[in-house]
Amino acid sequence: MEQLTIYANAKINLALDVLNRRPDGYHTVRMIMQSLSLCDTLFMQKTKEPGIILSARNPEHFPDVTWDEHNLIYKAAKLFLDTCSVKGGVQITVDKQIPSAAGLAGGSSDAAATLKGLNQLFETKLSLEELQKLGVTLGADIPYCLQLGTALSEGIGEILTPLKPAPALYCTLVKPAAAVSTKYVYENLKLEEANHPDIDAALLAIETGNISMLCANLNNILEPVARTLCPEVEEIELKLLEMGAAGACMSGSGPTVFGLFTDGNDAIEAAEYFMDHGYAERSFVTKFHQPPLRRMNYDDIHPAN
């Protein structure tokens, strides 16, 4: 195989709890992750010359993203090529759709797709677990982004328990223009005063397919801190609920807010409203994504024509 195309799926946190701060600076978390159909597309091609050539098809839409050695795609590719002693190099072109710095794991998902795609392209046959061990050295979300689907994430995010697929719902994503610093959010989180999500109740809702119970337990411990930087988060949530969302919450460290809908037309109407009324820098309607239940998700890899 000389070239392939692979998709990097966005994610949301249906529930996110922080248990404590570790001596190494990481936080111990317990959260429920869900991948989405919204994705970036990575086009990969082998090159005879060693090295990594990285570019984007639409860089003007992502002025805050650098397409050099500082990008997680480049770092993941270098880690993989060095670890596997691959001869030759790779050219990677990205059609990016997932907003950056949005709490949707766009960078982590791109890195995970890079590892997964290079494993196929160079026929190195690393297992999912081996790829995850590589990925976690670059970011705590990357092991999940390699696995995808509905999962309980613990530790720093690397301990994953696959769950029964969450009920199929439409998801309206609304990203405000305001920037939210992940570092600031975690540094200003006061665990002793925080409202901890009921993760077990959310797990039970998923296990029983109870949409009402799941939406009642959407909760993100980081949201109150993020709201101090981006008050629009609360306004967007309230408006999503007013427009028929069964539940709404902020994803990750923000500022993107998601609303879950049982009716696709309501989800589309909500997304259009936020763009038309200046709430959103970008908004999307997407669905929950579930990969095939296989050890390695090669069905998300599509050889290029």
Secondary structure, 3 states (H helix, E strand, C coil): CCEEEEEEEEEEEEEEEEEEECCCCCEEEEEEEEEEEEEEEEEEEEECCCEEEEEECCHHHCCCCCCCCCCHHHHHHHHHHHHCCCCCEEEEEEECCCCCCCCCCHHHHHHHHHHHHHHHHCCCCCCHHHHHHHHCCCCCCHHHHHHCCEEEEEECCCEEEECCCCCCCEEEEEECCCCCCHHHHHHCCCHHHCCCCCHHHHHHHHHHCCHHHHHHCCEECCHHHHHHHCCHHHHHHHHHHHCCCCEEEECCCCCCEEEEECCHHHHHHHHHHHHHCCCCCEEEEEEECCCCCCCCCHHHEECCC
